[in-house]
């Protein structure tokens, strides 16, 4: 299927709204729970982790539902619409406490957060499952795949740079000193944006639909796909490790700048550097043709380590100097942009490999692992951040933290993400085989199968 420029843009545009929600949750929800609602950090971290355990079951099952949906509207568009509307409502509700306090507040945020994860799955699984179906051309895939990633990075840039300012601004207008009002109104704005951008995708992008399934996907097939497709397992491992690297940084960074650097405003400067990630995505199709995916992924794992070292050193010698933050964050985010380009193409290769292995593509089930991994990394990073802050003696009610607490935040922020970056590269280099000659031979074999 050949895609028009309008369809390519419209599909990618949908990621702007959905990732605005994802980035707002990733950047600010932990902070909102601990420093605005004053919930116990250990509880929040545990909540994030437990909710993702449920997603381990929920996400693949949603993939099964999508793969077995056949109607005139299209299986991807159907669930993308349903999931968007549900998730927008739940997301907004999560930042409304309705005057609850004590145990009732703990119960409410627990239910709201779990529902947020479930409804996000309903929307996100069909969105990314749709991408491999848009075109069969590997080169066009590489060019198309960076468009939604670019808009996702744009969402991260907007939320990171303007998020705190929007919250504080809305607080002054609607809150009269109550910071929850600022969060609530920003959540409303993002929810409206979310529904609008996904509507553009649904209206403008065509989907090849069938009213009857040629083949019904069973639960047994899910088990085979998840446990017998070794390349999917390797993909899960490398992506989970890299996501943990990025999510731990995103989860702790606001605490790092507020207490270690002593300047909360550096968070917005750090977030501006997501422009480097967007730049990495823009140049990815051209660079990958010259260097290949293996070297691109090596740089993707090396750059965050270099960036974090720069930020760590600056924390001792010039903690409030924005130039060091820009340099370190810019290198880190450039690596993240390269990684996003590589893994977005890799998931399509894993789907092709699955077709050779089992005779079925199962796009939604395989892509559901991507949704799960994103939320799983947020969960584990939330657990490490929440429990880690509790272990190092963090107290949100204190304007300054102890030296031991500050050093603990440094370890969570710098050392642990670096370890996960190394793990991700080792998995890609040793266990993931869909690259180089192996990938080329697989594509040739699959083409023969399709011709037959």
N, C-alpha and C positions, 0 to 999 in steps of 0.2 A: 504494500500500500504506500503510494507516494503522498507525502504530507505537504500541504501548502504552508507558506510562512505564517498565515493567520492561525492555522491549527497548531503549529509549533509554539507560537507565542502564547496562544490561549491556554494550551496545556501547561506550559511553564508558569503562566501568570497565577494559576490556582495555588501554586506553592507559596506565594507571597502571604496569603491570608492564613493558610493552615500552619505555616512555620512561624508566623507572628505569634500565634497561640502557643506553639511548642516552645519558642524561645522565651516568651514571657514567663511561662511556667518554669523552664529550666534556669532562667536568670534570677527570678524574683520570688518564686513560691516558697523556697526554704527561708529566705529573708523575711517574707510576709508572715509566715507561721511563727518564726522565732522572735523577730524584733518588732512586729506590729501586733500580732495576737498573743505574743509571749507564751507560746507553747514550748514544752520541754524539747530541746534539740534532739535528745536521744529518741524521744517518741516520734518526732517528725522523720528522722532517718529510718527508724524501724517501719513506719507507715509506708514510706516510699518503697522499701524493700519488699514488704509483704504484698503490696498491691501488684508489684511486678511478678511475684510468684504466681499470682492468679492469671496474669497475662501470659504466662508460659503455656497455659491451657487455652486461654481465650483467643490469642492471636492466630494460631494454626486453625482453630475451629472456624474463625471468621474467614480464613482462606478457603476452607472447605465449603462454606456457605456461598461465597462468591463464585467459586468454580462450578458449583452445581446450580447456579441461577441462570435461567434462560428465558428471556422475554423480549418483547419488541423494543423496549427502551434501552436494553443493553445491561449486562451484568455489572460492568464497572460503573456506568453512570447511575444505575439504580441505587447501589449502596453508597456511592460517593455523595449523592443527594441526601439520602436518609442520615448517613453518619454526620454530615456537615451540620444539618439542622439540629440534631441531638447534641452534638459536641459543643456547638455555639451556646446553647442554653445552659448546659452543665458547667461549661467554663465560666460563664458569667455568674452562675449561682455559687461557684466555689469561692468567689470574692465577696459574697454577701453573708454576713454572720447572723443577720436577723436578731441582733441583740443577745445572742446566746453566750453563756459563760460557763466556766468550770467543765464538769464532765459532759454536759450537753454539747458544748462547743467541740470537745475532742471527738465525740461521736459523729457530729455533723461533718466536720472536715474530713474524717476518715471515709464516710460514705461518699461525700462529694468527690474526693480525690480518686477513689476506686471507680466511680461512675465516669469520671473524666477519662481515665485510661481506657475503659471499655468502649466509650463512644468515639474516642480518637481512633481506636482500632477499626471500628466500622467504616470510618472515612479514609484512613491512611492506607489500609491494605488494598482496596480497589484502585486508589490513585496510583500507587507505584506498580501494581500489577498490570495496569493499563499500558505503562511505558514500553515493555518489551513487545507488546502487540501492535504498537503504532507503526513499526517498520521492521522488515527482516534484514535490511542492509546494515552490515556491521559498521561501516563508516558513517552512515546516516545516524545510527544509534549513538555514536560518539559525539556527533554534533548536537543531536536532539537532547541527549541526557544532561548536558551542561546547562540547558535553559531553565528547567525547574530548580536545579541546584543553585543557579545564579539568583533566581528570585527568592529562594530560601535564604541565601546569604544576605540579600538585600533586606529581608525581614529581620534577620539577626542583627544587621547593622542598625536598622531603624529602632528596634527595641532596645538594643544595647546603648546606643548614643542618646536617644531621646526618652527612654523609658522612665528613668528617675525624674527627669524634668517634667514629663507629662504627669507623673504621679503627684509630684509636689505642686504643680500648677492646678490640677484638678482638685487637690486637697484644699488649696486656698479658696477656690471658687465654691466648692460644694461641701467641704468638710468642716470648716471653722476649727481647724486644729486636729480633727479626727482623721488620721492618715488612712484609715480603712476606706473612707469615701474616695480618696484619690485612686486607690487600687481598683475600687468598684467601677468608677467611671471610665478608667482606661480599659478595663476588661470589657465594658460595653462597646467602646469604640472598636476594639480589636474584633469582637464578635461580629459586628456589622461588616467590617472589612472582610472577614473570613467568608461570610455568606456571599458577599458580592463577587469576590475573586473566583470562588469555586463555581458560581453561576456562569461566569464567563467561560470556564472550561467546559462545563456540561452543555452549554448552548452551542459553542463553536466547534467542538471537536467531535468528529464522527466516530462511531464504533460499529464494527462489523458484528451484527447480532444474529443469533439463531434462536428460534422459539423452542427447539427441542435439543436436548443434550445428545451428542453422538455417543458419549460415554460418561457414566456416572462415577464420580470420584468417591471412593470409600474411605472409611477411617483407617483401614488397614494400609491403604496407599499412603496416608499421612505418615504412618509409622515407618514404612519403607523409605519414603523420601527423607525424613528427618534423621534416620539412623543408618541408612545404607548408602546414601549419596555422600561419599567421602569428601567430594569437593565442596558440597554445601556445608559440611561440618567444618572444613578448613576455612571457608568463607565466614561462617559464624564466628569462629575463633578470632580471626584477624580483625574483623569489623568490631566485635565486642571489645577487644583490647584497645583498639584505637579510639572507639567511642568513649571508653572509660578514661583514657588520657584527656580527651577534650572536655568531657562532662565534669570531671573532678575539678579541672581548672575553672570552668564556668560556674560551678557550684560554690567554690571557696573564694573566688577572686574578689567579690565585693567585701568580704571580711578581711581579706589580705590588704586591700587598699585602705579600708577604713581604720584598721587597727595597727597593722605592721608598718605601712607607709605613712599612716596618719593623715591621709587625704582622700576622702571618699570620692571626690570628683574625678580622680584618675580612672575610675571605672568607665566613665563615658569616653575618655581618651582611648582606653584599651579597646572599647567596643568599636570605635571609629576604624580601628585597624582591620576589621572584617572586610574592609575594602580590598585588602591584600588577598583575602580568600576569594573574593569575587574576581579579582584580577587573575588569580591562579586558574579559576574556572574558565575565564575568557580565553586565556592562552593555552589551555590544556589540549584542545584538539590539534593544534599546530605542533606543540612540543612533543606530544606523545608519538606523533608520526616520525619524528627524528630520533628520539631517545628510547622509545618503547615503554611499555607499562612497568617493567621491572625497575628501571632506573627512576621512573616517576614515583613509584611507591617507596623506594629507598629514600628519596629526597623528602617525601611526605612524612616519613618517620624520623628523619634526622633533623629537619627544620624546627619542629616543636622543642626538641631537646636543646638546640642552640638558643632558641628564643627564651626558654625558661631559665637557662643559665644567665642570660643577660639580665632578665628581670630580677633574679635572685641576687646577683652581685649589686645591682642598682639599689636593692632594698637595704643594703648596708652602707654604700658609699654616697648615694644620692636618692633617698627614698621618695622625694616629692618631685624629682625632675621628670617632666613628661617626655623628654626626648628619649630616655632609656626605655620607657614604657612603649613608645611608638616603635622603636627599633626592635625590641624583643617581641612584642605582640605582632608586629608586621611579619617577621620571619616565621613565627608560630602559625599565623593564619594563612600565610602563603602555602606552607606545608599542608594545612587542612584543606585548602582548595584543591591541591593536587590529589589528595586522598579521596575527596568526594568525586572527582572525575573518574578515578580508577575504579572505585567500588561500584559506582552506578553502572558502568559498563560490565563489570564482573558479574553482577547479578543476572544479566541477560545471558552471559556465557554459561552460568550455572544452570539456567533453565534449559539451554540447548543441550548441555551435558545430561541433564535429567531425561530429556526426550530420547537420547541415544541409549540411556541405561534402562529406562522402564517403558519407553514407547509413548509416554504422555508428557506434556509440558508442565501442567499444574502451576501456572504463573502465580496465581493468588496465594497458594499454599507456600510456595518458596518465598515470595515477596513478603508474606506475613512475618517471616523470620526477621526481615529488615526492620519492620515496625516494632517487633518484640525487642530486638537488640537495642534500638534507640531508647526504648523505655526501660529496658533492663539496665543499660549503662547509667541512665538517670537515677534509677533505683539504687544501684550499688554505690554510685557516687554520692547520692543523698545519704545512704547509710554510713558511708565512710566519713562524709562531712559532718552529719549530725552526731554520730557516736564519737567521731574523732574530736569534735569541738567539746563534747562533754568530757572526754578523757583528758584533754589538755587543760581543763578548768575554765572554759569559756563561760562568761556570765553576761548576758545581753543588757542587764541593768547597770553595768559598770561602764563609765566613759572610757576607761583605760584598762587594758588586760595586763596580766603579769608577764614577766620575761619568759617563763616556761610556756605560757599559752601562746605567745607570739612565735616562739620557736616551733611549737607544735603546728601552728598554722602554716609556717614556712615549709615544713616537711610535707604536709598534706598538699600544699599548692605546687611544690617544685619536684620533690623526690618521687612521690608515688606516680604522677603522670609520666615522668621520664621512664620509669620501669615498664609501664604499660605500652609505651611507644616502641620500646625494644622488643617486647613480647610480640606485638603485632607484626613487626618486620620479620622476626624469626619464623612465625607461622606462614607468612606469605612466601618466604624464601624456601622453606623446607617441606611444607605440607600442601600448599596450593599449587596445582599443576597446570591450570588452564591459562597458559601463557606461552609465548614463543612458538616453537615448532609443534609442541603438543596441541596448542590451541588451533593452529593452522590446519593440522591433520584432522582435528575433530570437526572443524567447519566443513572441510571437504567431504568427510564421511557423512555428515548430516545432509549436505546438499545432494549426495547420491541417494540417500534415503527419501528425501523429498521428491526427487525426480522419479524414483521408482513408484 
